[in-house]
Amino acid sequence: MFGAFALGVPHSPEGLRDAVASLGPLAPILFALGWTLLTPALASGTVLALGAGLSFGAVGGTCVGLVGATVGGVLAFAIARGLGSTAFDQLAGARLVRIRERVERRGFLTVLWARMAPGVPATLLNYACGLSRVRLRDFVGGTMIGGAPRIAAYAALGASGGRLWSAPALIALGAIAALGVAIPLSALWRRGRPVPA
């Protein structure tokens, strides 16, 4: 699926806009469905968010992105939980087990912060959470709330059409940079605090 996506999707902004426009009123639904199916196939959420913004504008792209990323994340989560959790239990070493237990105690917050942090591969997070015992509701809530700022920023950047000095692009780049600084600082601040039982 990833190969078909990489080879089959138009590689120019104009080509992508034309392809999406040819789908008519079903375009947002089909784009979100494509995002859903491509998420478990390791397609880049950043590229998809840029494409959604380019195709539907900042607001529309954000809405399409939140649906696609959340449903796609749940699909990857379910695949990992259904097919991999038993094998993980059998093969994981003590260190991985300790990390998993820590993640499980802070399921919602772990997903929330990881989703907000630029550079964290969302699909790997989906699979990792599926291998853990993070509750589905915590995963979905953290994915939607934590993913919204990143998706909105990249959708706004995509909506700028490559005009990096335009106001929407500068705001989007500023938001991405702010997340890139704020999330690690927050993690450092929280590092010394005790983990709730």
C-alpha positions in Angstrom: 0.0 0.0 0.0 2.8 2.4 0.8 4.4 1.7 -2.6 1.1 2.3 -4.4 0.8 5.6 -2.4 4.3 6.7 -3.2 4.1 5.9 -6.9 0.4 6.6 -7.6 -0.2 9.9 -5.8 0.6 13.0 -7.9 3.9 14.6 -6.9 3.1 18.2 -7.7 0.7 20.5 -5.8 -1.3 21.1 -8.9 -1.6 17.4 -9.8 -2.8 16.6 -6.3 -5.4 19.4 -6.3 -6.7 18.2 -9.7 -6.8 14.6 -8.5 -8.7 15.5 -5.4 -11.1 17.9 -7.2 -12.0 15.1 -9.7 -13.4 13.1 -6.7 -16.1 15.8 -6.2 -18.0 16.0 -2.9 -16.7 12.6 -1.8 -13.1 13.9 -1.8 -12.9 14.5 1.9 -14.4 11.1 2.8 -12.1 9.3 0.3 -9.0 11.2 1.5 -9.8 10.3 5.1 -10.4 6.7 4.1 -7.1 6.7 2.2 -5.3 8.1 5.3 -6.9 5.4 7.4 -5.6 2.6 5.2 -2.2 4.2 4.7 -1.5 4.7 8.4 -0.8 1.0 9.2 1.3 0.9 6.0 3.7 3.4 7.6 2.8 6.3 5.3 4.0 9.7 6.7 1.3 11.5 8.6 3.2 14.7 8.0 3.0 14.3 4.2 -0.7 13.3 4.5 -1.5 16.4 6.6 0.4 18.6 4.1 -1.6 17.1 1.3 -4.9 17.5 3.2 -4.2 21.2 3.8 -3.2 21.7 0.2 -6.4 19.9 -1.0 -9.0 21.2 1.5 -7.5 24.3 3.1 -6.2 24.7 6.7 -9.6 24.0 8.5 -10.9 21.3 6.1 -7.5 19.6 6.0 -7.3 19.6 9.8 -10.8 18.0 10.1 -10.0 15.4 7.4 -6.6 14.7 9.1 -8.1 14.2 12.5 -10.5 11.7 11.2 -8.0 9.8 9.1 -5.2 9.9 11.7 -7.5 8.7 14.5 -9.3 5.9 12.7 -6.0 4.9 11.0 -4.3 4.9 14.4 -7.1 2.7 15.9 -6.6 0.3 12.9 -2.9 0.0 13.5 -3.5 -0.3 17.3 -6.0 -3.2 16.7 -3.6 -5.0 14.3 -0.8 -4.9 16.9 -3.1 -5.9 19.8 -4.7 -8.7 17.9 -1.6 -10.1 16.2 1.4 -9.1 18.3 0.7 -8.7 21.9 1.1 -12.4 22.8 4.5 -12.6 21.0 5.6 -9.4 22.7 4.8 -10.8 26.1 6.9 -13.9 25.3 9.9 -12.1 23.7 10.2 -8.8 25.6 13.1 -8.4 27.9 12.9 -6.9 31.4 13.7 -3.3 30.2 10.9 -3.3 27.6 8.5 -4.7 30.1 9.4 -1.8 32.5 8.9 0.7 29.7 5.6 -0.8 28.8 4.4 -0.8 32.4 5.3 2.9 32.7 3.4 3.7 29.5 0.4 1.7 30.7 0.2 3.7 34.0 0.1 7.0 32.0 -1.6 5.8 28.9 -3.5 8.9 28.0 -0.7 11.3 28.9 1.9 9.2 27.1 -0.1 9.2 23.9 -1.0 12.9 24.2 2.6 14.1 24.6 4.0 11.7 22.0 1.3 12.9 19.5 2.1 16.5 20.0 5.9 16.1 19.7 7.2 16.8 16.2 9.4 14.0 14.9 7.7 11.1 16.8 6.6 8.6 14.2 2.9 8.3 14.7 2.5 4.8 13.2 5.2 3.3 15.3 3.4 4.8 18.3 0.1 3.3 17.2 1.7 -0.2 17.0 3.6 0.3 20.3 0.4 1.2 22.1 -1.3 -1.8 20.6 1.4 -4.0 22.0 0.9 -2.5 25.4 -2.2 -2.6 27.6 -3.0 1.0 27.1 -6.8 1.3 27.1 -8.4 2.1 23.7 -10.3 5.1 25.1 -7.0 6.6 26.4 -5.4 5.9 23.1 -8.2 7.5 21.1 -8.4 10.5 23.4 -4.6 11.1 23.4 -4.5 10.6 19.6 -7.2 13.2 18.9 -6.3 15.8 21.4 -2.5 15.4 21.0 -2.6 15.0 17.3 -4.7 18.1 16.6 -2.0 20.8 17.0 0.5 18.9 14.7 -2.2 18.1 12.1 -3.5 21.7 12.2 0.0 23.1 11.8 1.0 20.9 8.9 -2.4 21.4 7.2 -2.0 25.1 7.4 1.5 24.8 6.0 0.1 22.7 3.1 -2.7 25.2 2.6 -0.1 27.9 2.0 0.8 26.1 -1.2 4.5 26.4 -0.6 4.5 30.1 0.1 6.7 29.9 3.2 6.7 33.6 3.8 2.9 33.9 3.9 1.2 34.6 7.2 -0.4 31.1 7.5 2.9 29.4 6.7 4.8 31.4 9.2 2.2 30.8 11.9 2.3 27.0 11.1 6.1 26.9 11.2 6.1 28.8 14.5 3.6 26.3 16.0 5.7 23.4 14.8 8.9 25.0 16.3 7.0 25.8 19.5 5.9 22.1 19.9 9.4 21.0 19.1 10.7 23.0 22.1 7.8 22.8 24.5 7.3 19.0 24.5 11.0 18.1 25.4 11.1 20.8 28.1 7.8 19.5 29.5 9.2 16.0 29.5 12.3 17.2 31.3 10.2 19.0 33.9 8.0 16.0 34.5 11.0 13.6 34.6 11.7 14.1 38.2 8.1 13.8 39.3 6.9 10.5 40.8 4.8 8.2 38.6 1.3 7.6 39.9 0.5 4.1 40.9 
